[in-house]
């Protein structure tokens, strides 16, 4: 076939009279046998769900290995493979001599990709294009897919049923390492009304930094589209709280120390950041303080001025990746300081009031016992009432009788004075 194309090229290169039908037919035949370059394909043609083409290179794509292959040709030299991704754009790979394949790194394929092969044969560049679609009903793929690693050894992945998925849809999760050597199916599915909507893994061994996740589905009613994603396991890991939190206080400062948490892979101290929540305890509860962020390269320690000799405090710490604030769970509160609350003006006021009440009650008891007796304070004397013939004379004073002066009689003469008016002169 390639010999016929070369002969056609040679015939087309010979001089022909202008407007010769033979020249036009030769050029038309030649162009009809050549593959269509990728840059001449319109978007409508690129989105066609056709995987096979009647091409001279017989291009094939293996989505499981993300490998593009074609038939080897004699005298084929340096070429190039291009994967056109709707989100990442063009991803190019160089073709080694005498190799008829290109292997791309794992990437999401659920949006459909376009692949192009360019090789040089007999000093001519030939380009062929292959469109890889996502077959199945639109809106049937799993959605809202996410995964989380916790406690360094466990991972949960969850997803939701597609909006257009039929009732009998069933989803399956497959995980593959970036080296494409280990592939496993979810060992334990989480179900909702019988449909798989999650996966729990207790063994993460064999997974590399980047892992490929594929969720495909089956149904008796219609084809189910797949969903895939490439996740960096470091970004989906939620760190545990720090270990061995200790607090030491001297006369002026308190020093908090801790150890970095256990993670799935060993990481340097600079890859961590910590958040401290220091609270002072009081009778009315705990007072919320501002959260303190400490970088991992600080030596996993923090010091601050001692708040009070009798103040009790607690500290909680949580961990996150240094490049993103995806905080994990808080540690258990670690207490330090005295168990007694620090004295305040309110406490002093209560003590003064209590002391005053005690003193008042004591004085009242003394008055009731001693000042209430008649011997200590007798009642004030009063004048005897002669009109009231009361035989009781207790607590009354009898006034002594007045005695007459010596030389005077017992009776006192009373001199009557009569006013006499002057009589008239003619009387």
Secondary structure, DSSP 8 states (H G I E B T S, - for coil): -HHHHHHHHHHHHS---TT-HHHHHHHHHHHHHS---GGG--HHHHT--------SS--EEETTTTEEE----TTEEEEEEEEEETTTEEEEEEE-TT--EEE------TT-EEEEEEEEETTEEEEEEEEE---SBTT-S-EEEEEEEETTTEEEEEEE--TT--TT-EEEEEEEETTS--EEE-SSEEEETTEEEEEEES--TT--SEEEEEEEEE-SSS-B--EEEEEEGGGGB-----EEEEEEE-SSEEEEEEE----SS---GGGEEEEEEEEEEETTEEE----EEEEGGG-SEEEEE---TT--EEEEEEEEETTS---------EEES-SS----HHHHHHHHHHHHHHHHHHHHHHIIIIITSTTTS--------SSS--S--TT----------TT--SS-------------TT-
